[in-house]
Amino acid sequence: MLRARGLAVLALSALLHVPAVPAVPAAPAAPSAPPAAGSAPATAAAGPPAPGQTRSHYLTSVDPGLISRTGAADAIDAAGQGLAQALVVLDAGSPAGEDGSVRLPDTHSHAEPSAVQAAAVAYGKAWRAAKGPALMLVVGTTNYGSFTGGPHGAAWARMVESVARALPGIDVRAGLDAEQEYSTPLATRSWVEAYDASGTRPYVDFGSCTCPPAPSPPANHWTTEDVYAVAVGDGRAVVLPEIYAPKGGNARAWGRVVAWSRTQHPELPVRIVGALTEAGACNGPPKRSCTGIDLTPGPAWAQLTTVLGLGSDPGPDLRYLTDISYLPVAPARHHARIGAPLLIALMMLVGALVSTAVLAFVRLAPPRRRHRRH
């Protein structure tokens, strides 16, 4: 999420380099070693071509009308690119209550889960009506703040189930922007465990990875095992990593986690399904300062496929590319200006009407009774 408190951390992760965990020889798709620190990211000339990109959104509003118009426009754009499948993240912000409520991104507005549900359903119905391609709709929150934990995870699962029932034919999933700087691993894993235990819909980890062993000490005492546990959940979760850093730090960090998972958990490695960028949020309107985290989708795809060691075939999982931005602002209504002469005339007319009404009231009012003085 594009917040002032996260800029320095993400920029730091873009610059840090730690030697890669070597891949298991028996796993040919394991990531190759990352390039030397400070070097430009390797190109992926022989890698799989980037798919078309979709638009994802920070939900600064849950107004169904605005969300519906956005969904229709996004669907038309995706269909125009010839996409056969698409993924869209609707990031509803940070937990604000154990009931599943959230604080909408970069606002002071809170939304109950019923409002988030209505917004997600409006988006999905509009996408379907506009004949967009097959859609994975990710209804997301973050692990930021004191309300991250089991109760919120369980409530989010119930909400996502309701969205899925209202949108047959759309692959509805929860999303968690899990970031090590946002909260403790205990709180985040509690959210994940409660979510998995409370519903049937999978979730997507669309977070960042300022991963151990960098920095030192790790933020909030996260370990690689903690990052892994959130990335896979009960085995149904997948990862859509934030690939924001032009110098390749985000991609290399996730490459190390994937390689580590293949050595430590070969029966259930981390599955990456695509890349998330936020160039749209940086470019605005309004334009925001995003130095060090302003990578565009094409280069992000190249970075990710390079660190994952993919050839021309991206494999069964890697298929999505999406760029997140803020919701479009509804156009302001323009009212005709009233000229000064007309305004004066209207004021005179109102004054005359008031005077006439007062005189009529005085004439019709019954006379006062005069009391004798004794």
MOLIN-V161174 format. One record per backbone hydrogen bond with DSSP energy under -1.0 kcal/mol. CO is the residue of the C=O (numbers start at 0). NH is the residue of the N-H. If there is no record, write none. Layout:
{{CO;NH} {CO;NH}}
This chain:
{{0;2} {2;5} {2;6} {5;9} {6;10} {7;11} {8;12} {9;13} {11;15} {23;26} {26;29} {35;38} {43;46} {53;322} {55;324} {56;90} {57;59} {57;326} {62;66} {63;67} {64;68} {65;69} {66;70} {67;71} {68;72} {69;73} {70;74} {71;75} {72;76} {73;77} {74;78} {75;79} {76;80} {77;82} {78;81} {83;133} {85;135} {87;137} {88;56} {89;139} {90;58} {93;102} {96;99} {100;95} {101;110} {102;93} {103;106} {108;103} {110;101} {111;115} {112;116} {113;117} {114;118} {115;119} {116;120} {117;121} {118;122} {119;123} {120;124} {121;125} {122;126} {123;127} {124;128} {125;129} {126;131} {127;130} {133;85} {134;170} {135;87} {136;172} {137;89} {138;174} {139;91} {140;176} {144;147} {148;152} {149;153} {150;154} {151;155} {152;156} {153;157} {154;158} {155;159} {156;160} {157;161} {158;162} {159;163} {160;164} {161;165} {166;169} {169;171} {170;136} {172;138} {173;203} {174;140} {175;177} {175;205} {176;142} {178;181} {181;144} {183;187} {184;188} {185;189} {186;190} {187;191} {188;192} {189;193} {190;194} {191;195} {192;196} {201;173} {202;237} {203;175} {204;239} {206;241} {208;210} {210;213} {217;220} {218;221} {222;226} {223;227} {224;228} {225;229} {226;230} {227;231} {228;232} {231;234} {231;236} {237;204} {238;272} {240;275} {243;294} {244;247} {247;251} {248;252} {249;253} {250;254} {251;255} {252;256} {253;257} {254;258} {255;259} {256;260} {257;261} {258;262} {259;263} {260;264} {264;267} {270;238} {272;318} {272;319} {274;321} {275;242} {276;323} {277;281} {278;282} {279;283} {281;287} {289;292} {295;299} {296;300} {297;301} {298;302} {299;303} {300;304} {301;305} {302;306} {303;307} {304;309} {305;308} {319;274} {320;53} {321;276} {322;55} {323;280} {324;57} {338;342} {339;343} {340;344} {341;345} {342;346} {343;347} {344;348} {345;349} {346;350} {347;351} {348;352} {349;353} {350;354} {351;355} {352;356} {353;357} {354;358} {355;359} {356;360} {357;361} {358;362} {359;363} {360;364}}
